[in-house]
Amino acid sequence: MLTLLVFLPLLGSLLSGLLPSFVGKKGVIWFPTVLCLLSLILSVILMFQAISGESYTIILGNWINSGNLKIGWALRLDMLSAMMLFVVMLVSTLVHIYSIGYMDHDPHKARFFSYLSLFTFAMLMLVTSNNFLQLFFGWEGVGLCSYLLIGFWFKKQSANAAAIKAFLVNRVGDLGLILGIAIIYYLTGSLDYDVVFNNISSILHLDIKFLNYNIPYIEITCFLLFIGAMGKSAQIGLHTWLADAMEGPTPVSALIHAATMVTAGVFLVARCSPLFEYAPIALNFVIIVGALTSIFAAFIAISQNDIKKIIAYSTCSQLGYMFFACGLSAYSAGMFHLVTHAFFKALLFLGAGSIIHALTDEKDIRKMGGLARLLPYTCGAMWIGSLALVGLPPFAGFFSKDIILEAAWAHQSSNGYIAFYLGLLAAFLTAFYSWKILFLVFHGKARSDISKAHESPLYILIPLFVLSVGAVISGWIGYIMVDTHHDFWHGAILILDNHKALINAHHVPILVKASPIIVALLGILLAWLFYIKRTNLPLIFSSKFSFLYNISKNKFWFDELYELLLCHPLKVMGNFLWNKGDIGVIDKFGPDGITYICKKFASKIKSFQSGYVYHYAFTMFFGLIALFSWQFLIFFGWV
C-alpha cells in the first residue's frame, strides 16, 4: 500500500509528460489528478494505521553496495512520515483539482501537470526515506521540480531569474546538508536512521579542536543539518528566493509554500530530533534563527503590495514559528503548526489565485477593492484563512500558534523569552498585513475597473471549500498532537526528560495564554484604522517614518547586499579568470596556440605548392644533389 501511494504520482507524471498523445488532451489532466486522489485515500488509511502504533519499513532493493557503505532503497512508515504523507497528498490533490480550472487556457497543461506530479513524488520520497542518502535524493528532487515549476512560464525573464535564484540559494543550504550527512557517515559508518539514532551514545564524547575550543561533533553535525533546513525553508539569510518564487503559476505557489518544499526543513529537524536533543548549542541556534525569521519576514510583509508576495513572506514568518518550536524541543508543537499552516496557507494562496484569475492577472492590492459582492465565495475563504493565520479562536491557527508561544515562555530561558516576545510582535504584524489584504481587496471602494470580475469556476472553488473546513477544524482535531499524556508519535520523535517546555506550556499564566489573541485584535484594529477609517494614514506613516518604511519596502536590502558582497565580486573574478587565465594563458598557449602554429606552418608549406611542373622538377633536382652530396661526404669519412 505504501509503495503504491508513493509511486502513483510518478506514474501520473510519466503519463502526462512522456505519453501526452497516448492519454489524450483530457487524460494529461485527469490521470495525474485521479492518481493523486488515490494516493490521498491510501495516505488516510496509512495514517490511521500509524495512529494505532503500527510502523514498518519496506525494502525495495539494494541501492549502493561499495565497501562498508551499504544503502538500501526502502520506504519507512511511522507516525511522523504518515502525518506528512497525509498533509502532502491532501494539498497536492487539491492543487491538482484547482489547476484544472486555473490552467484551463494554458497550452502547456501536459507539461505543467507532469511537473506537479513529479514534485509530489519527490516530496513523498523525502518523507518516507529510511536513510539520509535517500532523504537527500528526495530533497534534491524537490529542488529540481521547484526550478521547473517556478520557471514554468520560461518566456518571462523574471520567471527564469526566479527559478535560477531559487535553485542557487538552495544549493548553499544543500552544501550544509550534504556535509552534515558526510559527518554522520564518518562517525557512525552508516546512513540508516535506526543505526545512526541507536548509536548516538557512542559519538557524544567525540569532538574536534578549533581555536582552542573543543567542539562536539554532534553540535557541528546538527548545525550543518540545520543550514540545509534553512535553505529549503527560507530562513533569514537564505530566504531571498521565496518571494521571487511567486513568478510561477499560483497553484505552484500554494504547493511549494503550504505543505511541501518549505516544510521539508521542519520535517528534517523533527526527524533528526534524536541528534538535536543532544546538541544544546544547535537547538539554541534554531530558536534564535526561527524567532528572528518570524519577525523579520512579518516586518517586510506589511509594506508589500503584491498579494502573492505578502502571503509568501507570511509563509516565511510562520516557518520561523515552526523552527523555534523545534529549538525549544517542542517538536510536536512545530509539527502541529505545520499541519494547520498547510490548510490555511494553501487556502490563502489559492484564494489569491482566484482573485488574480478574476482580475485577469492583476496582483497589486492597491488596484482592487469592493470585490466582496462580486467574489463572495472567494471572500469568505480568504476571511477564514486570515482568521486561522492570525490565530483567533476557534480557527486552526489559534491552537497551534498559541502552544508554540506558550512553550517559548515555559522554556524559562533567555532565548525562550526572546522567541516569545518576537513571536508576539510577529503575530501583531501578521494580523495587520492579513487585514490589509482583506480591506484593500474586498472592502471599500473599487480603485480600478472591476466590472468584468467574476467568481471562479467550480474546479477552483471546491479546493477552497475543503481547505476552509480544514482551516476551521484541523486545530481541534490536531490538538491531540501536543497532548503530553500519551505518546502521539509512538517514538518517531525523541524528547529528553529534562526538556519540558511542551509539558510546562499547558500551565503558563493566563495572560501569556491570552496575549496572542490580544495582539492579533490590536493588529486588526490598526489595519481598520489605516485602510477603512482613515485611508490617509499609510501615506502619513510612510512619510513620517520613512526610514522604517524603506527598510521594510526594500526587504532590508538583502538582495542588494548579496549583489555587492558576493555576486559582483564573483562576476569580476570570473571575468578576470576567463579573459586573463582561460583566454590569455590556457587557450593562448594551449589549443589556440597550437592551432596558430599549425596554421602558420601550413601556410608556409602551402607556398611551395605552385602547380608548375618545372618548379617541382627544379626542387627534385636540388634534392638529388643534396642527397648525393651527403652520401659523398659519408663515403670519404668527412662526416
C-alpha angles and dihedrals in degrees: 000000000000091000091050091049093053098045101041093080089049089054090051091051093051093048093051097039104039104023107036093137091051097052095037134227094298093038093063087061103036102039095061091041095051092044090052089049090054090050089051091054090050091049090056091052092048092048091056088049090052092047088057088057100261117146132163146152126235115208110213096179146293116304107176128013109170120142109305092346109098117166126173129202103241142155119225125205121192133132094278095050092041091055091049091047091056095046094046095047094045094053093039093051092048090048089052091052091045090050091058088070100029097050095037095120098038112112092212100058092130092059092044095052090044091055091044094054093043089053089052091050092051091051091049090052089051097052096041096047118130097199140031096254093054088047088054090051091056090041093057092040090058089048092051093048091048088056090052094046098043089049094041092120089054095169087072111085091209091056092051092048092049092049092050091046092052091048096049098043090050090051088064091057092041090058088060091048095051091047089052091050090049091054090049090055091045092053101039105022090230142075096201112117096226094047093047096045094045092053099049093110090062093058102041093091094050116103143159126229115236124168090344091307124116105222117191114237090228090061091051091047094051091045091054093045089052091051086060090049091049092057096047094042096042100239121176111299094023096047101093095098097057101075092041089055086075087084088084122083114289095250087059091053090053093048095046097041103038113047115344131044102018094045092054090087092055090048090051093054092046092047090050094047090121087064100039093049089067094045107073094170091053091048091053089049089053090051094051096044092047094047093047091048092052094057096033095056093041090053091053093047095059093069099041122104102189104097094214093048092051090054090044092057087046088059090051090051094048091049086057088059090051092050099048087048088057090047088056088055087248092125091152090058091049092050090045090056089046090058097045091042090055090061102045097035093050086047092053094047094047090045089052088050090053089053093048090047091052093048096046097253099321110151103168109103090202088070095053135069138133094044096130093090094045097043104031097155093046090047091053091049092050091049092052091047092049093048089052092046096053091046105242118158134287093020124098099255091058092067100042100039094045094052090052093052091044090052090051090055092043091053086077095207135114091251090049092053091046090053091047096053095040089048090052092050090048089051090054092050091044091057090047098053093038091058090040086065094045096047096043096043105038108019139051124029124330111258095198140020107298097160092113094049114118139174115272123257123267095264088063097041097050094064089046090055094048092047091047090057090048092049088057105041105027091081093055094046097039096050086090086073091072096039103121095196092084137021103258092177095051092222097315089117122043123210120176117234093245092056100084104153093117093046093048092045090080091061104048121126118283091245090059090050092049098042096085090055092047095051091044091055090047090052091051090048091051091049089051090053092048101044107023112022102034110012092180092066096086090057092046092048094047090050097045095043097032093147094058091040093053092048090054095040093050093043093241087300091272093148092048091046093052090047090052099042103032117009100045096044090047091049091050092047091046093051091048093050090045097049100034101026108031101028099025100045115007098040095034095054095026129044096348093045094049090046091052093050092048092049092049092049091046091051090053092048089047090062090066091059097084099147094231116125095212090057090055091045091050091050092049090049093054090044091056091048090052092048095049091045091054092049090048092055091049092049093056093042095243093134 
